[in-house]
Amino acid sequence: MIQQRHRVFVSFVVCCDDDDDALIPFVRDIDEMLAATFDRHEIVVVDNRPRRNPGVEFSSLQDELRGTIVHLELARHHESEHAMLAGLARAIGDFVYETETPHRDWDVDLLREMFERCASGVDVVDASNGDPSWSRRQFFDVLNRFSYLEIPDHPVTVRMVSRRALNAMLDMRERVRYRRALYAATGYPHAVITYTPTKVLPRRVRRRAEHISRGFDVMVSFSDFGLRLANIAALIFAGFAAFALLYTVAIFVFKRDVVTGWTTIMLLLSIGLAGLFIVLSLIGEYIARILIEVRHRPPFTVRAATVYPSHSHGERLDLTPLVPEADDERFPGADLASPPGS
């Protein structure tokens, strides 16, 4: 029985960080599945390896692939969230798949199930390969306790989003880009598909400093944890100052041989420090909000963007992804210019 293809245009964004041979087989498998399921598709490869260039291999694939390949070469190595943002900003599909690695422990039939859920009205569909670890569960428990969002804690290997959910996420002005939280902030329907892994994936080597840095950024940007901690510290120190004030009064009342001027100095220090801690706490609230508004660092920089149209379908100008302008208000300073002839 021949499966009827869906008359939609689908993008698949994959980020490549490793110097291995998994990317080309991954592109072949995804292209075959997308060609059998959808009328038109593109595969956006975000090359997060500044000194590597698989462009020649992509050129040799044009005769056998059914969809367009968009190869984005980043100018430097980026944190995975920013690298994925470069690909998602370039994707033009009605529905968009996204994954951070070409290594996969899922069967391609999972992508069809995800599309069925997404096409039924669920804008964000996550595919998860198991329960979260203890450390991940604890982190998200603390995050959700202080956050205005309900951010899911399951591990995500591949995600599918609708065009409206993707646009809403890209339009958000947060400089700390954490897609899991940003998709939750859109408020669009969300679903999780849990699957049984087909194989054991090699562990992704990430620096512990990167994990700690991302966790700190997420905790500060998407929750009130830092502000609450600062307020609690201010209250504790103000409490010590109040205790010192009471101690000073008690010494003045019950002790006869108090050194002249000691009571006045202690009263001034106690009241002044208590007021100082409270004022610093309020200033911290406003500084945190100002910091969010004024940071304008570009989240990513693309050195080159090359489009490889499928030779089997011919070049379609209407399917060639457009490059956002360099002065895009969402991503100021992002250089997305394509090289001549791309």
Secondary structure, 3 states (H helix, E strand, C coil): CCCCCEEEEEEEEEEECCCCCCHHHHHHHHHHHHHHHEEEEEEEEEECCCCCCCHHHHHHHCCCCCCEEEEEEECCCCCHHHHHHHHHHHCCCCEEEEECCCCCCCCCHHHHHHHHHHHCCCCEEEEECCCCCHHHHHHHHHHHHHCCCCCCCCCCCEEEEEHHHHHHHHHCCCCCCCHHHHHHHHCCCEEEEECCCCCCCCCCCCCHHHHHHHHHHHHHHCCCHHHHHHHHHHHHHHHHHHHHHHHHHHHHHHCCCCCCCHHHHHHHHHHHHHHHHHHHHHHHHHHHHHHHHHCCCCCCCEEEEEEECCCCCCCCHHHCCCCCCCCCCCCCCCCCCCCCCC
